[in-house]
Structure formats: structure tokens, C-alpha cells
Amino acid sequence: MNKSTFIERVASHIKAHYDLRHDELTVVFPNKRAAFYLRSEFKRQCDNTIWLPQILSIQEAVEQWSGMRLADNIDVLFELIDINAQLYPDTSCDLLLFGSQAAQMASDFDEIDQYDADAAHVFSYVEAHKKLEIWNLDEHLTEKENHYLQFFASLIRYYTVLKERLESMGKGYYGMITKHLAHLDETTLISRLKGRKILLAGFNALTTTEEAIIDKLVKNGRATVLFDFDRYYVEDERNEAGMFARRYQKNHPDWLEQGIQDKLLKDEKHIRIINANGNTLQVKALQNTLATNPSKQCAVVLADENLLIPVLNAIPDSDPYQSLMVSMGYPLQQAALSHLITAFFGLRRNKKIIRKRETGTPVEGWYVWPIYRIMDLEIVHILFTPYELAGYNKWLNTARDSGIFLLDDDELKRLQSVPAIAEFISLLLEASDAALPTEMLALLSRLIQFIAQKLQSLPDNNEMLFLLNQVSETRQIINRLTAIASKHENFVQDLESIEVLYKLVNRGASIKLSNSTTDGLQIMGILETRNLDFNTLHILSVNEGTIPTDKPQNSFIPNYIKKENHLPGYKEKQAVFAYHFYHLLQSSSDIYLYYNATDATSGGEASRFILQMKHELLPCNEKIILEEYYFPNGKGDATETCALNAEKTPAVMEALKAKIGSGKGLAPTSLSTYIACPLKFYLKYIAGIEDNSMEEDLQSNVTGTIVHGTLERLFRDFLPQNGRTTSIDNNLFCKVIEPSWPRCFDEAVQQKLPAGLPDIGYNYLNRFIMDEIIKAFIEYEKKETVKPIEILQLEQPLTAALSVNGTVCNIMGYADRIDRTQGKIRIIDYKTGRVLDDDVKVRQTAPGGTPTGIRDIPEKALQLLLYKFMYLQMHRDIPAEDIEAAIFGLRYNKILFQLHVEYEPLTSAFTSAMEQWLNELFSEMLDSERPFTQCENDKPCRNCDFKKLCKR
């Protein structure tokens, strides 16, 4: 820290105005963080032994002075739940619904008391407001509307009874305690100090009751106030950062005698504004700055606290940053163990299910998909060794290939080859048998114990400290929930209640990451910066909507009613954020402000505080140097996007030629992928990167395979035999083929899913969808066979080869069906997905008016063109005009989508036109100087498997 920090001024003031050998002094800060810095400052300033003053946060101080204990949020919640049962004994309490209402009530009650508002007056306004909301001149209120109004009419009763109950227990929420103190007469209030002198330091937005308490103490000579304001925003009536300071100037002019500095208008400052495209680049920009401009007295402030872990990973491993202080905790609900607990609650909703085997014997087990999802979690890949995970994956692949959807005892026995994972899954499944909340919590406790033991058994357990801290915090929450469930068994009666309570308790829990140092790099959130100053400052996510936040504060009290009753509203909330921002700038000389230019919430907009600083502060202080950067491109007027390409190295060219020249060659889908995005083609077909994520719903390719398999079996017996074809007319189709489809369907399912088609979960609907698809196809073919059809081939491989610049380029695909009707040969592709008429059209000109090229052809139309081209290559004696290609869109009433070619070269010289296009395409693909590039149009990127890797 520099020499003019607020904490140093507080220490100097104490030394100058108090005799610590005789005076009993209490220093009160807005939070606990400043106390740590003040103790360190005394160590630095004092050579002799002294008695340190008592240092408290404002919450600790009012609790001590009032003689009341601060009530826990969960205790207040259950008091309100109990009050609700008392007010409405005939109505059952939905903990999920009323729990959220009770939490909001508690927040509103606290605010009303902190600002000393008349609760009865406020809630009478709220009730009237709600009546007006649903008022209708011509209609009577419904039962639901009456119940709605009854709730708001009861708010004052909840408020009154809650206060009475808490008072009887000697407890209170913060607003209740401060209101109690503010209403004490001066003599009684001063007696609560027990002769101690009070120094209140570093406050900004005092509540009405806090202000009243401090006013009484100052007027009676028992307290002194030290503020940390700056003249720049205090004297500027338009600057919201000084809103509260100006109030104190008006109401308590003596308070600010020592509390206004003049740093923003007089000190030298170097401010750098860094625009980064995404949070990843924000953090990378921070890493780069820390490495190139090291500083021992430096703070990183996270306006978006979700960046904590990325920032910690980005801190350079160099001397200035070996001493590191993290004053903010990591939210437990974002931690890996919390994700497992959330999945655990989801899993325990499942019960054992019973199905019959083909032999008729019943089998009992659990639906597998929740287990698969849990085993995909990050923490699982940390807990188990690569050897154990390999054993699990071996079992998983076998189960997946067999279509296993029920995890029964036999499958669990197969997992015994990996004992640790088998034990883990068994612990998870025990939750399904838990009947009472306490039983489920006991099982959860055993699971946490297993995780703790597994972490401690790992060879690198010293690096598992963060996870062990998660285990410790979670264990405390489980113990707390067990106590609550035992104490409030009238309300916590089911497992859903435990899940709701876990979310409520977990929401405010955090994992401590700090150590005991004030030197070196400090990492903190906005609120932790109160009263602290740093020479070098990095603030991340200085985006509109983040600082200041644009999130509306939840409340039962509308804003206009708040304003009428002098409760804080939007204006006051924004003023608090403005103060924090300008206070950070006051004592810092090197300031780095980063913002995310692609942030979805703010539209990539920099905070308005940056604009205010540029256009209002800079003209007032010529000692401020401002620079703007675009990371990673350095200085410039515009941000250049750096496209992701894959160079065609010798190794890549070798792999590409091997792929093209292999017996399988490239399928029409592969060529369409290359045309749409060369980079995706490289990642998928050359680099071989696959999407291995597990989805519960049957993948579309599985559904398609079963439908295709069914349709193939329908016509298999009518393929040519001994060179003779069978003419399928309507009579044959209706009497023989149509009745056979259920058998063909069952055979197709058995081949793809030996364990059978799942009949629970999302997949229960898939059976009906496939039934409807096949029935629609049957109805279509029934009408079409009025004109007899000859089946020539089914699932027929089609191939073609071209020599391009000395390289043999192979194309290969499979036609689902090739038939002959009315003298034409049809190449048919079945599709269970979306098909439109435009998908199978080849137009004369491209959208821009230029002649159509291969890149202008829709993917499905290109596939049909390639099928026709390959068939003609294999049957050179057949004229092109005798070959038709079509898609059977199986989800549509129309069914038949026939290839429609308007492009003249394809109609007059089909084969030569296709050869020309393919030669040009393969020549480009084999050009070693031309890298695999991203697609120019980013529309297809939305559903691309590689969008996270590609970062489009």
C-alpha cells in the first residue's frame, strides 16, 4: 500500500487522539476485513508494546451494544414457517414455495427496520397496490385472487409475530437490532458502551437507524467518525458516488471535518482501459500485465466473482506473487463437490423399477442415465485413478453397445472388477431406499466420508486441499441440515424439503482461500475493497450490468412505495456501486480496467463509470494519463479477430491423402462438411476429435438406425433373385408387407439394442415416434404401389473414383433403397429428420446472381447428386436422365422429396459437370498452401460440436 492509505490515516488518528494505555477504545468498520489491515498497520507503526483497541465490524458492535444475538437466516426462515402454520392451521406448508416467500419477507422486514419505516403503513400501501393490480370492475375475485390478497394482508402479522418471538429469545435480525438501539434514549444507549470510546471508520451508505445511533454517540462526545470521501465526487452534485456524503454534509456537517481527501483531482494516475473479447481473454490480459509489470503492492478486484478460479490459475509463478491473499471465498455452490450433491438429489428421486426379461422373469434395478451423468462429473475424474476409470469405461462401453438402460444386480456385479467405483455407485443408489429426511442425510454423510477417504488416499493429496475444504464445508452443512430436520420434523417431512434447505444453506456458503498476509497480491470482490487502498489496481469485468449491476432487487414492496417511505431504491443502490468504483481509484496510481467486449448480459458494453471517468474526471485532472488497449492486439482503433486455422503440414497432408485414398474414401456428408467449414472437416475427419458426451435421449442416429433397419427388413424378401425382380403391387403390399412391420421393427431393435428399447424416461416417447414414422411410411407406400415398384437394391454401397493431381480420390456412400418404377430407377435416402422442398433444389443461379457452384447447393441436394453420380459411375450404360434421386422424409405427410435440378449443365451433361466440380473441390482440399479455415458464415456454428474449441 502507498503512504496515504485510509488504514494508515486511521492508525495515525488513533495514536494522535487516544492514549491506548488508558483509553478503552472500540474501532468499528463496515466489515471484518479492514480490522486485519489495521492490526498489521499498528505492528508497522509501533516500536513499543501497546494495547490494541477493540476492533469490530458494525454487525458485531450493534450485537454487543444491544445485548441481543444476531439471528441466523435459517432460524428466521423456520420461525416464519411456524408462524405461517399458526396463522393458517388448515393449510399445509409447501417448503419450496413458502421458503422463498419467507426469505423475501425476512429481507423486506430487515430493510424496513434498518430504515426505521412504519411497517404497518408500508404494508397497507402494498396491500392496496396488490388490490389495484387485480381489480376488475365487472368481475368478482376468484378464490385464487382472494388467497393472493390474503397473503399480502398478512405481512404485517408475520412481521409483528416474528419480532415478538425473536425478542422473547433475546435474538433479532440486523435491522431489528439497530432499530432497537436507535430508539433507546441517549442515556441508556451510552450506558451500553460501558465507558468505551468509539471510532467509526470508513462508512459510506449508513442506514437510517445506523445514522441515528452514530448521531447520538457523536453529540454526547462518545464517538468520532472518520470517512474516506474525495472532494471530486462530493462537490459534484451530478456524481452519484457522493450522494451519501452530501447528505451527511447537510445533516451532520461536523462529521466530515476530517473525512474528505483531494486525490482524484490532484494525484498523478496512469489508467489503462483494456478491451478483451471474452472472459478468457480478460484473464489472459491480466496474466500478461502481471507478468510484464510486476508489483508487490497490487490488488485484483473481481466485479464478476465467477472469474476467481480462472484468475487464480492465471497468476504468474514469479517472486512478486509468491505471497498471495484471497479475501473472498469461493462459492460452494459453484464447486465440483456441490455439483455432485445436486446430482445426488436428482438421483434420489428415482426409485427401483421392475421390468420383465424376455424369459418372463422380473428384473429389478435403476435407470442408468442419472448414473452416467454423475460419472461424467469433474469430481469423479479427480477421485478415481486412470486405471479405475479405464475399468469403468470398459463396462460403460459394453453396457452402451448392448443398449442397457437398467442397472440391476448383475450389472453391479460386473462393476466389482473396479471395487472403488462399485462402492461409490452403490452409495449413490442407496439413496433411493431412504424413506425419511434424516436417513437420506445419513446416506449423504456416508458418501461425503467415502469421498474424503478417497481424496486422502490419492498420492497427490496435498494438491487436493481445495477439494478437502469443500468436503469440510459440505459436512458442516449436512450436520446443520440434520439438526434442522430433527428439530423441525413437522415441516421437514420429505426428501424434497431437504433439497430445498440444502440449496438455501449452500447458497451463502463459501470455501476460504485466504492466508494471513497484507503483503503481495490481493484478490478480492468489490465489497471486500471497502476501506482498503492499493498502489496498483486491476479491476476485471468493468461492464455495464456488472458494475453497476442491473439486477433488480427482489422485494414485495414496489419502488414507488419504497420512495414514499424513505426506503432505498434503485438510485441508492447505484450510488453505492459508484462510490466503490471511485473509492478504488482514489489512492491508486497504476490502474487497469478490463471489460468483456463480448459479454452477453451487457452486450459487450463498458460500464458507464468508465465513460464518466473519461469525459468528466480526465478534463479536471491533467495529471491523469489514459490509454486504451485491445487485447491481444495491443493498441489500435479496432479489434482484429484472429481466425483459427489448421495448417496443412506434411503429417496432415499424409493423413488427408490416406483418408481420401482409402477404400472407404469420403462420404457425401464429409464433403458437405468440408464445403460448409474446412476447419470442422479437419477436426472431425483428420484430427479425429469426437463428441463423447452422454445424453439420456436416444441419439438421432440410433432412432434412424432402427427405422432404417425396419424398412430394410420390410423389403428384404423382395430383392432380385436369379436375375429376376418382384413387382410389388398394392395387393402384395397390403397382404404381405404391411402386416410384417411389427416383426421387422422388433428385429431392428434387437439388433441395435440387445437389451431392448427403454420404456422409461425420455425414450418412452421414442417408441411412439418411431411407430408413427413407420405407420406414415406404410400408408404412403400403400398408395404408391398402385403403380408397381421393383426393389433393386437395399443398403447398397455406391462408389466413385477420380484422379486429381496424381492423387486417387474416392467417394463412397450407402443408398438406403434403389428401386424401379414407371421405367425410372430411383435412388432413395431415408431421413427421419427435417426436410424442406428447398433442401432438394439445385437452382440455376446462386443467391447473388452468379452461376451455381458446388458451394451453393444445399447439403441434402448435394448428397442426392453424389449418389446419382456414383451410381452412374458404376453403371455407365445407363443414361443420366433415367436416374432419379429422392429423399423419403419420414416425419412428413408428403414423404417424397425428389431432387429438382434447374442448373442447365447438370441436365445436359450431368457426369462431366459433376466431375468438374469434384476436381475443383479436391484440388482445393489437396492444396498444401491452403489451410483448413473457419467458415465465413457463423450461422452453422450455433449447433457445432466444436464451437467451444473454435470460439466463434
Residue, then its C-alpha position, 0 to 999 in steps of 0.5 A: m500500500n502507498k503512504s496515504t492509505f485510509i488504514e494508515r490515516v486511521a492508525s495515525h488518528i488513533k495514536a494522535h487522539y487516544d492514549l491506548r494505555h488508558d483509553e478503552l477504545t472500540v474501532v468499528f468498520p463496515n466489515k471484518r476485513a479492514a480490522f486485519y489491515l489495521r492490526s498489521e498497520f499498528k505492528r508497522q507503526c509501533d516500536n513499543t508494546i501497546w494495547l490494541p483497541q477493540i476492533l469490530s465490524i458494525q454487525e458485531a458492535v450493534e450485537q454487543w451494544s444491544g445485548m441481543r444475538l444476531a439471528d441466523n437466516i435459517d432460524v428466521l426462515f423456520e420461525l416464519i414457517d411456524i408462524n405461517a402454520q399458526l396463522y393458517p392451521d388448515t393449510s399445509c406448508d409447501l417448503l419450496l414455495f413458502g421458503s422463498q416467500a419467507a426469505q423475501m419477507a425476512s429481507d423486506f422486514d430487515e430493510i424496513d427496520q434498518y430504515d426505521a419505516d412504519a411497517a404497518h403503513v408500508f404494508s397497507y400501501v402494498e396491500a392496496h397496490k396488490k388490490l389495484e393490480i387485480w381489480n376488475l370492475d365487472e368481475h368478482l375475485t376468484e378464490k385464487e385472487n382472494h388467497y393472493l390478497q390474503f397473503f399480502a394482508s398478512l405481512i404485517r402479522y408475520y412481521t409483528v409475530l416474528k419480532e415478538r418471538l425473536e425478542s422473547m429469545g433475546k435474538g433479532y435480525y440486523g435491522m431489528i437490532t439497530k432499530h432497537l438501539a436507535h430508539l433507546d434514549e441517549t442515556t441508556l444507549i451510552s450506558r451500553l458502551k460501558g465507558r468505551k470510546i468509539l471510532l467509526a471508520g470508513f462508512n459510506a451508505l449508513t442506514t437510517t437507524e445506523e445514522a441515528i445511533i452514530d448521531k447520538l454517540v457523536k453529540n454526547g462526545r462518545a464517538t468520532v467518525l472518520f470517512d474516506f470521501d474525495r472532494y471530486y465526487v462530493e462537490d459534484e452534485r451530478n456524481e452519484a458516488g457522493m450522494f451519501a456524503r452530501r447528505y451527511q454534509k447537510n445533516h451532520p456537517d461536523w462529521l466530515e471535518q476530517g473525512i474528505q481527501d483531494k486525490l482524484l483531482k490532484d494525484e498523478k494516475h496512469i489508467r489503462i482501459i483494456n478491451a478483451n473479447g471474452n472472459t478468457l481473454q480478460v484473464k489472459a490480459l491480466q496474466n500478461t500485465l502481471a507478468t510484464n509489470p510486476s508489483k508487490q503492492c497490487a490488488v485484483v478486484l473481481a466485479d464478476e466473482n465467477l472469474l476467481i478460479p480462472v484468475l487464480n490459475a492465471i497468476p504468474d509463478s514469479d517472486p512478486y506473487q509468491s505471497l498471495m491473499v484471497s479475501m473472498g471465498y469461493p462459492l460452494q455452490q459453484a464447486a465440483l463437490s456441490h455439483l455432485i450433491t445436486a446430482f445426488f438429489g436428482l438421483r434420489r428421486n428415482k426409485k427401483i423399477i421392475r421390468k420383465r426379461e424376455t424369459g418372463t422373469p422380473v428384473e429389478g434395478w435403476y435407470v442408468w442415465p442419472i448414473y452416467r451423468i454423475m460419472d461424467l462429473e469433474i469430481v469423479h475424474i479427480l477421485f478415481t485413478p486412470y486405471e479405475l476409470a479405464g475399468y469403468n469405461k470398459w463396462l460403460n462401453t459394453a453396457r452402451d453397445s448392448g443398449i442397457f438402460l437398467l442397472d440391476d444386480d448383475e450389472l453391479k456385479r460386473l462393476q466389482s472388477v473396479p471395487a472403488i467405483a462399485e462402492f461409490i455407485s452403490l452409495l449413490l443408489e442407496a439413496s433411493d431406499a431412504a424413506l425419511p429426511t434424516e436417513m437420506l442425510a445419513l446416506l449423504s454423510r456416508l458418501i461425503q466420508f467415502i469421498a474424503q477417504k478417497l481424496q486422502s488416499l490419492p498420492d497427490n493429496n496435498e494438491m487436493l486441499f481445495l477439494l478437502n475444504q469443500v468436503s469440510e464445508t459440505r459436512q458442516i452443512i449436512n450436520r446443520l441440515t440434520a439438526i434442522a430436520s430433527k428439530h423441525e420434523n413437522f415441516v421437514q417431512d420429505l426428501e424434497s424439503i431437504e433439497v430445498l434447505y440444502k440449496l438455501v444453506n449452500r447458497g451463502a456458503s463459501i470455501k476460504l482461500s485466504n492466508s494471513t498476509t497484507d503483503g503481495l497480491q490481493i484478490m478480492g470482490i468489490l465489497e471486500t475493497r471497502n476501506l482498503d487502498f492499493n498502489t496498483l489496481h486491476i479491476l476485471s469485468v468493468n461492464e455495464g450490468t456488472i458494475p453497476t449491476d442491473k439486477p433488480q432487487n427482489s422485494f414485495i414492496p414496489n419502488y414507488i412505495k419504497k420512495e414514499n417511505h424513505l426506503p432505498g431504491y434503485k438510485e441508492k443502490q447505484a450510488v453505492f456501486a459508484y462510490h466503490f468504483y471511485h473509492l478504488l481509484q482514489s489512492s491508486s496510481d497504476i490502474y487497469l480496467y478490463y471489460n468483456a467486449t463480448d459479454a452477453t448480459s451487457g452486450g459487450e458494453a463498458s460500464r458507464f463509470i468508465l465513460q464518466m471517468k473519461h469525459e468528466l474526471l480526465p478534463c479536471n485532472e491533467k495529471i491523469i494519463l489514459e490509454e486504451y488497449y485491445f487485447p491481444n492486439g495491443k493498441g489500435d482503433a479496432t479489434e482484429t479477430c484472429a481466425l483459427n486455422a489448421e495448417k496443412t503440414p506434411a503429417v496432415m497432408e499424409a493423413l488427408k491423402a490416406k483418408i481420401g485414398s482409402g477404400k472407404g474414401l469420403a462420404p457425401t456428408s464429409l464433403s458437405t462438411y468440408i464445403a460448409c467449414p474446412l476447419k470442422f472437416y479437419l477436426k472431425y475427419i483428420a484430427g479425429i476429435e469426437d463428441n463423447s458426451m452422454e445424453e439420456d435421449l436416444q441419439s438421432n442416429v440410433t432412432g434412424t438406425i432402427v427405422h432404417g433397419t425396419l424398412e430394410r427388413l420390410f423389403r428384404d424378401f423382395l430383392p432380385q433373385n436369379g436375375r429376376t425382380t418382384s413387382i410389388d403391387n398394392n395387393l402384395f403390399c397390403k397382404v404381405i408387407e404391411p402386416s410384417w412391420p411389427r416383426c421387422f421393427d422388433e428385429a431392428v431393435q434387437q439388433k441395435l439394442p440387445a437389451g431392448l428399447p427403454d420404456i422409461g424416461y425420455n425414450y418412452l416417447n421414442r417408441f411412439i415416434m418411431d411407430e408413427i414414422i413407420k405407420a406414415f411410411i406404410e400408408y404412403e407406400k400403400k398408395e404408391t404401389v398402385k403403380p408397381i415398384e421393383i426393389l433393386q437394391l437395399e443398403q447398397p454401397l455406391t462408389a466413385a473414383l477420380s484422379v486429381n493431381g496424381t492423387v486417387c480420390n474416392i467417394m463412397g456412400y450407402a443408398d438406403r433403397i434403389d428401386r424401379t418404377q414407371g421405367k425410372i430407377r430411383i435412388i432413395d435416402y431415408k431421413t427421419g429428420r427435417v426436410l424442406d422442398d428447398d433442401v432438394k433444389v439445385r437452382q440455376t443461379a446462386p443467391g447473388g446472381t452468379p452461376t451455381g457452384i458446388r458451394d451453393i447447393p444445399e447439403k441434402a441436394l448435394q448428397l442426392l447428386l453424389y449418389k446419382f453420380m456414383y451410381l452412374q459411375m458404376h453403371r455407365d450404360i445407363p443414361a443420366e436422365d433415367i436416374e432419379a434421386a429422392i429423399f423419403g422424409l419420414r416425419y412428413n405427410k408428403i414423404l417424397f422429396q425428389l431432387h429438382v435440378e434447374y442448373e442447365p449443365l447438370t441436365s445436359a451433361f450431368t457426369s462431366a459437370m459433376e466431375q468438374w466440380l469434384n476436381e475443383l473441390f479436391s484440388e482445393m482440399l489437396d492444396s498444401e498452401r491452403p489451410f483448413t479455415q473457419c467458415e465465413n458464415d457463423k450461422p452453422c456454428r450455433n449447433c457445432d460440436f466444436k464451437k467451444l474449441c473454435k470460439r466463434 
